[in-house]
Amino acid sequence: MANKIFKTLEEQIDILKDRGLKVNDEESAKSILFKENYFFLNGYRHLLADKNIKNRFLEGSTFDELYSIFKFDRQIRNIFFKNILIVENNMKSIISYQLSKKYGYREKEYLNPDNYTQDNLKIRQVNDLLSKIKRQVRVNGRNHSATLHYLDNYGYVPLWIMVKVLSFGIIAEFYTILKSGDRTAIANVYSISPETLADYLSILSNFRNLCAHEDILYDHRTQRVIPDCEYHEMLDIIVDEEGEYVYGKNDLFALVIILKKLLAKEEFSEMMFEIKYQIRVLDDMIDTVPLSTILNRLGFPDNWEKICEK
């Protein structure tokens, strides 16, 4: 197997040019590659790739277009990230309120295994997750001012404070081990089923981690899919040979649907306004491929803006 070897900025530029990418300002391109990393920038080449010739850009593709796609992904990643954080904070607050009201606010009360599902298939998961939560509080509790305050002054950390030190991934799993009545009460806040909310939280956790680590967002696909909903039908999204919707199931538009369901109306409207603006900016910068090609790669149907109407 051939080894990947270090390439200078000049050599990186030459590789891109040899593959058909037009570089109008080489000094500017080298500066961008130096700061942004060739590997990450090159990860966006697929939108400008010639499907008929391997490792070849479409005729007329430019470095400026490639960098514009990179910046677009960064901007929408930041937009989605801040809105996922809103849902994360809401969910932590709602869960902690529901459990504290019902079972108590001391750790020995809200971390009592008897207060969680008694499904025999989940008993081990319950015990493992509660142990993990206790360990996170023990390890991270003194790194946060709020938890440190309660530990030093009261000797315990109430649930509404404790959730601050838990990752969204743990919160998503935590929801799945709640008793049926608790899961239903929380899901009812959003007028969706507990099963749907569990799917949403798992997918949100996946996207959150991707955004936090600045991974490529635009063409990400999750393993889990969201259930069919009224927005798939309202947008008349096409189906494949197996009768499954082509868009809005495990792609970026699925994330839009989730946030439509879980954000407040004004929060969602503001998010979509910001996304529309970034799409317009990208459209002004790209000539080689039509905007519809880029949107479909995101998982957005051509009439994606209609989701704002309901």
N, C-alpha and C positions, 0 to 999 in steps of 0.2 A: 504494500500500500504506500503510495507516494505521500511524503510529508508536506504539510503546509509550511512555507517559509516566509520570513519577514519580507515585506515589500515597502520600499520607500514611497513617499507621497507621489513622486514623479512616476514611479512604476505603477502605482494604483491608477493614476490618471491614464497612463498608456493602456492599461488593461481595459478600462471603460471605453476608451476611444477605439481600441481594436475590436470591441464588440458592437461598434456602431453608434456609440453615444457621442453627441456633439458637445464639446466643451468650449464655450465661447470665451471664458475668462479663467485661464488655468491657475493663476495666482489665487483668485478667489476660491476656486474649487479645492485647491490644496489646503487653504485655510479651513474650509468647511470640513474636509476629510480629517484634518489634524484634530479638530475639536469634537467632531461628531462620531468618528470611527467608520472606516470603510466598510467593515462587516455589517454594522447596523444600517448604514445608508443603502448598501447593496441589497439589503433584505426587502427593499421596496421595488426592486427591478421588475418584478413579475407583471406589474400593471403596464409596463412599457416594453415587455418582451415580445419578440417575434415568435409566434407559436409554431411557425414552420421551420425555423432555423435555431438550433440549440445554441445557447449562450450568445444570442444576438438581439440587440434592441431593434424596435420598429424604426423604419426609415423616418428620419426627422426628429427622433427623440433627443432631448437635450439634458445636460446635467442640471440646469435650472428647473426643469420639470421634475426630475428625480428628487431633487432637494425640496421642491414644493410639496410633493407627496409625503415626504418625510416630515415636514413641518406641519402639514395637515393632520397627520396621524398624532403628532405630539399634542396639537391643540385640542382635538376631540378627545384624546386620552385624558387630558386635564379636565375637560368639561365633564366627562362621564365619571371620573374619579371623585370630584367634589360632590356629585349628586349621589353616588354610591355611599359616600361617607354620611350623607344626610340620612339615608335609609338605615345604615348601620347604627347610627346614634338613636334613631327612632325605635328600631327594633330592640336595642339594649334597654331603652327606657321602658318600653311596653312590657317586655318579658320580666324585667325586674319588678315592675309595679304589680303585675299579675301574681307572681310567685310570692312576693313579700306580703301582699295583702292576704293571701290564702294560707301561707305556711309559716310566715315569720321572717324577720330580717337578720337574724344571727346565723352564722355559718352552719352551726349544728342543726339549725332548723331547715334552711333552704338547700343545704347539701345532704339532707337525709335521703338515702336511697328509696325510702318508703314513699316519698313525694313524687316519684317518677314512674314511668311505665313499668308495669309488672309483667309485661310480655316476656315469656321465657326465652324467646329468641334474642331479646335485647338486654337481658340482665347483665351480661358481661360488659356490653357497651356502656350501660349506665354506670357501672362501678369503675370502669376504666376512665370514662370521661370525667366523672366527679373527682377521681384521684388526680387527673391531669389539671383540673381547675384548681384544686387545693395546692398543687405543686406550683402553678403559675402565680397564685397569690403569695405563696411563701417566697418564691424567687424574685418576683417583680414588685411585690407589695410595697417595698421600701424605696422603690425608684419613682413612685408617683406621690405627689404631695397629699392628695386626698386620702389614698389608702394609708399612707404613713401617719396622717393625722388620726385616723380612727384606730389604728393599731396602737399608737402611743397613748392615746387618751381614753380609749374604751376597751381595747384588747380584742376587738373583732372588727370585721369589715362588712358593712351591710351590702346586700346584693346590688342596690342601685349604684354603689361605689365600686364594688368588685368587678362589675361588667366592663369598667373602663380599662382594665388590664388584660381583658380577654380578646383574642383575635376574632375577626369576623368568622373565620372558619370554624372556630370552636362554638361561637354563638349559633351558627347554622346547624351544627351537629347537636348542640344543646337543645334546640327546638324539637328535634326529632325524638328525643327521649322523654319529653314531657308527657304527662298523662293526656289522654284524648280530650278531656274537657278543657284543659289548659291550652292545648294546641288550637282547639276550635275557638276558644274565646279570643285568642290573639289573632287568628286568621279572620275572624268576624270584623275586626277593626278595618280590614281592607276589603271586606265583602268578597273573599275568595275562600276556596276550600283549604283545609290544613295540608292536604297532599300537594296542592299547587304552591302554597307558600313555602313548603319544604324544598320543592324544586327551585323556586325563585331564589331562595337564600343560598342554596348550593351554587347556583350559576353566578349570582352576585359575588360570592366569595372568590370564585375563580377569576372573574373579571377584575375584582378589586386587587388581587395579588398581581395580575398582569399589569395593571395600571401603575401600581406602586413601584414596580421594578422596571418601568419604562420599556416593556416588551412591545413588540409589534401588535397593534390592536386591530387594524382595519379588516383583516381577513381571518381573525381568530375564530375558531369553532370549538364549542364546548362538547364534551362527551354526552352530557345530559341535555335533553331537549325540553322546552316548555310545552305544556299542554296546548292544544288548539283553543283559540278563544275568539271572541267577537271581532277582534281587529284583523285576524286573518281573513275572515269572511267579508268584513266591511271593505277591505282594500282589494278584495277579489284576487288574492295572491294565487298564482298558478300552482298546480300540483304536479308531482312527477308521476312516473308510470305506476308506482305503488300507492298513489293517492295521498302522498305526504306533501305538505306545503313546502315549496322550494325556499322561501324566505321566512325569516321571523321565527325560527325554531331553535337554533343553537348558534346563531350568528349575532352580529352587532345589532341588527334590528330586533332580535329577540330581547336584547338588553333594553332597547327603547321601549318595547312592550312592557317589560317588567317594571321599568321606572314609571311608565304611564300608570300602572296599577298601584304603585307604592308611594309615589311622591304626591305632595299636595298639588292641586291644579295649577297654582301660580308658579310653583317650583318647576313643574314639568314644562310649562309654557316658556319660562325663562331659559331652560336648558335647550329646548328646541330652537328658540330664537338664536342662541349662540351657535348651535350646530348648523343652522341654515346659513348663517354668516360665513362660517368657515368653508362651507361647501361652495358658496359664491366666490370666495377668495380663490379657492382651488380651481374652480371653473375658469377664472380669468387667467390662470397661469398655465393651464394644460391645453395644448392644441393637438397633440399626437393621437390621443384616444378620446372618444366622446365621454361626457360626464356620466352617462348612463352605465357605461362599462365599469367605471370606478364605483358607482353607487351599488351596482349589482354585486360587485366583489365584496362590498361591506355587508351584503345581505339586504340592502334597501330595495324595495320594489320601486318602480318608476313613479308611482303615485304616493310615495311614503309620507308626504306632508299632510295627507288627509287624516292621519292619526291624530292631528291636532284639533280636528273639527269636532270630535266627540268627547 
